[in-house]
Amino acid sequence: MSVVAAHLYRNGKKVRVVSLDEPIDCKGKFEFVWIGLFEPSKWELEQLEKNYGLHPLAIEDAFKANQIPKVDVYGDQLFVMTRTAHLEQDHIAYGETALFVGKNFIISVRHGSARAHTELRTQLEAAPSLLSQGPDYVLHAILDFIVDGYLPIVETIEERVLIMEQNALDNFLSRADVKRIFGLRQELIRFKRIIGPMTEVCGRLVHLDTPCLDANARPYFQDVLDHVRRVDAMVNSLRDVLTSVFEVSNLLEQQRQGVITRQLAAWAAILAVPTAIAGIYGMNFENMPELKTQYGYFVVVGIIVLLCAVLYLRFKRARWL
């Protein structure tokens, strides 16, 4: 069985366990059923469709994975599709959580999500005053739980990017570093494709008018929307930082190459002096001036040393050496 938890709540307190093939039987405003499923079978979803009056299209979307985050209204019921995310090394892995919300029930269907709702359910059960408000407040808690899972991903990548930025200032980027930068940038672009629809989902829930959502719950969904926008801004900032790391590394590399080029040019100019003089006096001609001079060798060597020293000092003053 893929049922993680299925309970009937009354006034925010757990009353009993319910089964999937049991028709909903909630008496009063402060009773509702909360069912949590993980990768359910087709038969289990069909049982929920029959007993809770769920729409077939929503059931089909909940059964299939890799759906885009969205909000659909089917009469007095609400179907919310969300995407979860968690970090694996430098790769962001995604899951999916579908939520069916009615006046007296909320059903969550998870696919590939690394974070179960067990801890969240325990926290809500410890606060009956909030849980007694109904399924729409549970919907808010689950959305907030999913969105809060985005933040550690961005913060972890941010720390890694800061380390890469410092390394780029101290050393040349290797081929592996460049590949990692572009890999992280691609992951953030894919993450952005998830955050965009999630922002639309939360924004629509803020303004949606449906019987299964209490008007007093809208500020809670606005809070979730603010969290999504915060993550979105952080992702945009990280993408810019990754681009700047690569650009700064290129600029520093060009600067270092320029320094090396100037040093080579300076030494080439210095070495050109003895090369030219030695080349002239190395020619085998009979009639060359100063060939018979007694101290000609020492004078030429002295001139070479003097000229090389002058050139060295000039290049040193110009900060080429």
C-alpha positions as CSV (number, residue, x, y, z in Angstrom):
1,M,0.0,0.0,0.0
2,S,1.2,3.5,-0.8
3,V,-0.9,5.2,1.9
4,V,1.4,7.1,4.2
5,A,-1.3,8.4,6.5
6,A,-5.1,8.7,6.3
7,H,-7.0,10.2,9.2
8,L,-10.3,11.9,10.1
9,Y,-9.9,15.1,12.1
10,R,-12.5,16.8,14.3
11,N,-11.8,20.2,15.8
12,G,-8.1,19.9,14.9
13,K,-7.7,16.5,16.7
14,K,-7.1,13.1,15.1
15,V,-10.2,10.9,15.5
16,R,-9.5,7.7,13.6
17,V,-7.9,6.1,10.6
18,V,-9.8,6.0,7.3
19,S,-9.4,3.7,4.4
20,L,-9.4,4.5,0.7
21,D,-12.5,2.5,-0.2
22,E,-14.4,4.1,2.6
23,P,-16.9,6.8,1.5
24,I,-16.3,10.2,3.0
25,D,-18.4,10.8,6.1
26,C,-17.8,14.2,7.7
27,K,-20.4,15.6,9.9
28,G,-20.1,19.3,10.5
29,K,-17.8,22.1,9.5
30,F,-14.9,21.2,11.7
31,E,-14.5,17.6,10.4
32,F,-12.3,16.7,7.5
33,V,-10.2,13.9,6.1
34,W,-6.5,14.2,5.3
35,I,-5.0,11.4,3.1
36,G,-1.4,11.3,2.1
37,L,-0.3,8.9,-0.7
38,F,3.2,8.2,-2.1
39,E,3.3,7.0,-5.7
40,P,-0.2,5.3,-5.6
41,S,-1.5,2.7,-8.0
42,K,-4.2,3.4,-10.5
43,W,-6.7,1.4,-8.5
44,E,-6.0,3.5,-5.3
45,L,-6.7,6.7,-7.2
46,E,-9.8,5.2,-8.8
47,Q,-11.1,4.4,-5.3
48,L,-10.6,8.0,-4.2
49,E,-12.3,9.2,-7.4
50,K,-15.3,7.2,-6.6
51,N,-15.6,7.9,-2.9
52,Y,-14.6,11.6,-3.0
53,G,-16.1,12.6,-6.3
54,L,-12.7,13.7,-7.8
55,H,-12.6,14.8,-11.4
56,P,-11.2,12.2,-13.9
57,L,-8.8,14.7,-15.5
58,A,-7.4,15.6,-12.1
59,I,-6.9,11.9,-11.3
60,E,-5.1,11.4,-14.6
61,D,-2.8,14.3,-13.9
62,A,-2.1,13.0,-10.4
63,F,-1.2,9.6,-11.7
64,K,1.3,10.8,-14.3
65,A,4.6,12.4,-13.3
66,N,6.3,15.5,-14.7
67,Q,3.3,17.8,-14.7
68,I,3.6,21.6,-14.8
69,P,2.5,23.4,-11.6
70,K,-1.1,24.6,-12.0
71,V,-4.4,25.2,-10.3
72,D,-7.7,23.8,-11.6
73,V,-11.1,24.3,-10.3
74,Y,-13.7,21.5,-10.7
75,G,-17.0,22.7,-9.2
76,D,-16.5,23.1,-5.5
77,Q,-13.2,21.2,-5.5
78,L,-9.7,22.4,-6.1
79,F,-6.8,20.6,-7.8
80,V,-3.3,22.0,-7.2
81,M,-0.2,20.5,-8.9
82,T,3.1,21.5,-7.4
83,R,6.8,20.5,-8.0
84,T,9.2,19.7,-5.2
85,A,13.0,19.9,-5.5
86,H,16.1,18.7,-3.7
87,L,19.8,18.9,-4.3
88,E,21.9,15.9,-5.3
89,Q,25.6,17.0,-5.6
90,D,25.4,19.8,-8.2
91,H,22.2,18.4,-9.7
92,I,18.6,19.5,-8.7
93,A,16.2,16.6,-8.7
94,Y,12.5,17.2,-8.9
95,G,9.4,15.5,-7.6
96,E,5.7,16.2,-7.8
97,T,2.9,16.7,-5.3
98,A,-0.7,16.8,-6.4
99,L,-3.3,18.1,-4.0
100,F,-7.1,17.6,-4.1
101,V,-9.0,20.0,-1.9
102,G,-12.7,19.9,-1.0
103,K,-14.8,21.3,1.8
104,N,-14.2,18.2,4.0
105,F,-11.0,16.6,2.6
106,I,-7.5,17.1,1.4
107,I,-5.6,14.5,-0.5
108,S,-1.9,14.7,-1.3
109,V,-0.2,12.5,-3.9
110,R,3.5,12.6,-4.0
111,H,5.8,11.3,-6.8
112,G,9.6,11.3,-6.4
113,S,9.6,13.7,-3.5
114,A,12.5,13.3,-1.1
115,R,10.7,15.0,1.8
116,A,7.7,13.3,3.3
117,H,4.8,15.2,5.0
118,T,5.1,13.1,8.2
119,E,7.0,15.8,10.1
120,L,4.5,18.5,8.8
121,R,1.5,16.4,9.8
122,T,3.0,16.0,13.3
123,Q,3.6,19.7,13.7
124,L,0.0,20.5,12.6
125,E,-1.5,17.9,14.9
126,A,0.4,19.6,17.7
127,A,-1.4,22.8,17.0
128,P,-5.1,21.9,16.9
129,S,-6.2,25.5,16.7
130,L,-4.8,25.9,13.2
131,L,-5.6,22.4,12.0
132,S,-9.3,22.9,13.0
133,Q,-9.6,25.6,10.4
134,G,-10.0,23.0,7.7
135,P,-8.4,21.6,4.5
136,D,-7.5,25.1,3.1
137,Y,-5.1,25.8,6.0
138,V,-3.6,22.3,5.5
139,L,-3.1,23.2,1.8
140,H,-1.3,26.4,2.8
141,A,0.9,24.4,5.2
142,I,1.9,21.9,2.5
143,L,2.6,24.6,-0.1
144,D,4.7,26.5,2.5
145,F,6.5,23.2,3.3
146,I,7.3,22.6,-0.4
147,V,8.5,26.2,-1.1
148,D,10.6,26.3,2.1
149,G,12.4,23.2,0.6
150,Y,13.6,25.4,-2.3
151,L,15.6,27.8,0.0
152,P,18.3,25.3,1.2
153,I,18.9,24.4,-2.5
154,V,19.6,28.0,-3.4
155,E,21.6,28.7,-0.3
156,T,23.8,25.6,-0.8
157,I,24.5,26.6,-4.4
158,E,25.2,30.1,-3.3
159,E,27.9,28.9,-0.9
160,R,29.5,26.8,-3.6
161,V,29.4,29.7,-6.1
162,L,31.1,32.0,-3.5
163,I,33.9,29.5,-3.1
164,M,34.3,29.2,-6.9
165,E,34.3,33.0,-7.1
166,Q,37.2,33.2,-4.6
167,N,39.1,30.4,-6.5
168,A,38.6,32.4,-9.7
169,L,40.3,35.4,-8.2
170,D,43.3,33.3,-6.9
171,N,43.9,30.8,-9.7
172,F,43.1,30.1,-13.3
173,L,39.8,28.2,-13.8
174,S,40.4,24.7,-15.0
175,R,38.3,22.9,-17.6
176,A,36.4,21.1,-14.8
177,D,35.7,24.5,-13.1
178,V,34.3,25.9,-16.3
179,K,32.1,22.9,-16.9
180,R,30.8,23.1,-13.3
181,I,29.9,26.8,-13.8
182,F,27.9,26.1,-16.9
183,G,26.4,23.0,-15.3
184,L,25.2,25.0,-12.3
185,R,23.9,27.7,-14.6
186,Q,21.8,25.2,-16.5
187,E,20.4,23.7,-13.3
188,L,19.3,27.2,-12.2
189,I,17.7,27.8,-15.6
190,R,15.7,24.6,-15.2
191,F,14.9,25.6,-11.6
192,K,13.6,28.9,-12.9
193,R,11.2,27.1,-15.1
194,I,9.7,25.5,-12.0
195,I,9.6,28.6,-9.9
196,G,7.8,30.6,-12.5
197,P,4.6,28.4,-12.6
198,M,4.8,27.9,-8.8
199,T,4.6,31.7,-8.5
200,E,1.5,31.7,-10.7
201,V,0.0,28.9,-8.6
202,C,0.4,30.8,-5.3
203,G,-0.7,34.1,-6.9
204,R,-3.9,32.5,-8.2
205,L,-4.7,31.0,-4.8
206,V,-4.4,34.5,-3.2
207,H,-7.2,35.8,-5.5
208,L,-9.2,32.6,-6.1
209,D,-12.8,32.6,-5.0
210,T,-14.0,29.1,-4.4
211,P,-16.1,27.4,-1.7
212,C,-13.3,25.2,-0.5
213,L,-11.0,28.2,0.3
214,D,-11.8,30.4,3.2
215,A,-11.3,34.1,2.5
216,N,-9.4,34.4,5.8
217,A,-6.8,32.0,4.4
218,R,-5.7,34.4,1.6
219,P,-3.0,36.1,3.7
220,Y,-1.4,32.7,4.4
221,F,-1.2,32.1,0.6
222,Q,0.2,35.6,0.2
223,D,3.0,34.6,2.6
224,V,3.8,31.6,0.5
225,L,3.8,33.8,-2.6
226,D,6.3,36.1,-1.0
227,H,8.6,33.1,-0.2
228,V,8.5,32.0,-3.8
229,R,9.3,35.4,-5.0
230,R,12.2,35.6,-2.6
231,V,13.6,32.3,-4.0
232,D,13.1,33.6,-7.5
233,A,15.1,36.7,-6.8
234,M,17.9,34.6,-5.3
235,V,18.0,32.4,-8.4
236,N,18.2,35.4,-10.7
237,S,21.0,36.8,-8.5
238,L,22.9,33.5,-8.6
239,R,22.7,33.3,-12.4
240,D,24.2,36.7,-12.6
241,V,27.0,35.8,-10.2
242,L,27.8,32.6,-12.1
243,T,28.1,34.7,-15.3
244,S,30.3,37.3,-13.5
245,V,32.6,34.6,-12.1
246,F,33.3,33.3,-15.7
247,E,33.7,36.9,-17.0
248,V,36.0,37.9,-14.2
249,S,38.1,34.8,-14.6
250,N,38.5,35.6,-18.3
251,L,39.5,39.2,-17.6
252,L,42.0,38.1,-15.0
253,E,43.4,35.5,-17.4
254,Q,43.7,38.1,-20.1
255,Q,45.5,40.4,-17.6
256,R,47.9,37.7,-16.6
257,Q,48.6,36.9,-20.2
258,G,49.2,40.6,-20.9
259,V,51.7,40.8,-18.0
260,I,53.5,37.7,-19.3
261,T,53.5,39.2,-22.9
262,R,55.0,42.5,-21.6
263,Q,57.7,40.6,-19.7
264,L,58.6,38.5,-22.7
265,A,58.7,41.7,-24.9
266,A,61.0,43.5,-22.3
267,W,63.4,40.6,-22.1
268,A,63.4,40.2,-25.9
269,A,64.4,43.9,-26.2
270,I,67.1,43.6,-23.6
271,L,68.6,40.4,-25.3
272,A,68.4,42.1,-28.7
273,V,71.2,44.5,-27.7
274,P,74.0,41.9,-27.2
275,T,72.6,39.8,-30.1
276,A,72.8,42.7,-32.5
277,I,76.3,43.8,-31.4
278,A,77.6,40.2,-31.3
279,G,76.1,39.7,-34.7
280,I,77.8,42.7,-36.2
281,Y,81.2,41.8,-34.9
282,G,80.7,38.2,-35.7
283,M,80.8,38.9,-39.4
284,N,84.0,37.7,-41.1
285,F,85.2,40.8,-43.0
286,E,88.8,41.9,-43.2
287,N,88.2,45.7,-43.1
288,M,86.1,46.3,-39.9
289,P,86.9,49.2,-37.6
290,E,88.3,48.5,-34.1
291,L,89.1,44.9,-34.9
292,K,92.8,45.5,-34.0
293,T,92.1,47.7,-30.9
294,Q,93.8,46.4,-27.7
295,Y,90.8,46.9,-25.4
296,G,88.1,46.6,-28.0
297,Y,86.6,43.4,-26.5
298,F,86.2,45.0,-23.0
299,V,84.8,48.2,-24.4
300,V,82.1,46.3,-26.4
301,V,81.2,44.1,-23.4
302,G,81.0,47.2,-21.2
303,I,78.7,48.9,-23.7
304,I,76.5,45.7,-23.9
305,V,76.2,45.6,-20.1
306,L,75.5,49.3,-19.9
307,L,72.8,49.3,-22.6
308,C,71.1,46.2,-21.1
309,A,71.2,47.8,-17.6
310,V,69.6,51.0,-18.9
311,L,66.9,49.0,-20.7
312,Y,66.2,46.9,-17.6
313,L,65.8,50.0,-15.5
314,R,63.4,51.6,-18.0
315,F,61.2,48.5,-18.2
316,K,61.3,48.1,-14.4
317,R,60.1,51.7,-14.0
318,A,57.4,51.1,-16.6
319,R,56.4,48.0,-14.6
320,W,57.0,45.7,-17.5
321,L,59.4,43.6,-15.3
